[in-house]
Amino acid sequence: MDDRDFTYASLQDWDRFEAREIGARNPDRAYINTGNDVWHVNPFWGKYDKWGNPLKKEAPYSRIPHPEDGGW
C-alpha cells in the first residue's frame, strides 16, 4: 500500500496502520511498539485468547505478558 493511497481520520488510525506494517515484517513479535511509543498486539502473531491477548505458540498456551508488565 502506498502512503498516498492511505487516508486516515486520526493519528490513532495512522498508528494502527504503522503497527500492521511493522507486524507484517515481524510476525514473530507478539507486541509491536510504534513510533508514537504505543504498544499494539501484533495482528500477524496468529494465536490469541478470547480477549485478543497473544498466547504462546507452543503448549502450554499461556498469555504472553505485555512488555510494560515486566514479564520480558
N, C-alpha and C positions, 0 to 999 in steps of 0.2 A: 504494500500500500504506500502510495506516495503522500508526503506531508500535504501537498497542495490539494489532494483528494479527500483529506480528512477534515471535517468540520466538527468543532466541539463547542458545546454550550457553556462549559465551565472549566476551571482549572482541574477539578476533580476528574472530568472526562479525559482530559489530556493525560493526567497522572495514571489513570487506569489503562489508557492506550499504551503508555510507556511501559507499564508493568507487563502487559501482554507481549510487547515486543521483546523485552528482556527475558521473560519467561519462555518464550518460544525458542530462544537461543540457549537457554539454560534449564532444560526440563528436569535436571537432577537436583535443583534447589527448591525446597518446599515453600520458602518465602522469598519475595523479591523486594528489595529496597530501591525506591526510585530517587531521582534527583531532588525531589521535594522532601526527602527524608521521611517518606511514608512507606510503611510495610504493607504488602499485599500478599495474599495466598496465591501461589503460582497456579494459574489455570491449566498449565500443562503438566502438573505434578502427577495427576492421574488417580490417586487413591485418597478418598475423603470420608469423614464420618457424616452422619445425617445433618450436622450443623455447618458443614463446609470446612471443617478443620482438616488439615493434611494429616494423613496417617502414614506410619512406616510401611514400606512396601513389602517387607518380609514379616512373617509371624514372630512374635505376637504383634498384631496390628494396633499398636498403641499410638496415641496422639503425639505428634511432634510439637514440642513446646515452641511458643513464639520466641524469636531471638531476644526480645527485651524482657522475657520472663526469667532469664538467667539459666536456661536449660541447655545452652550450647557450650 
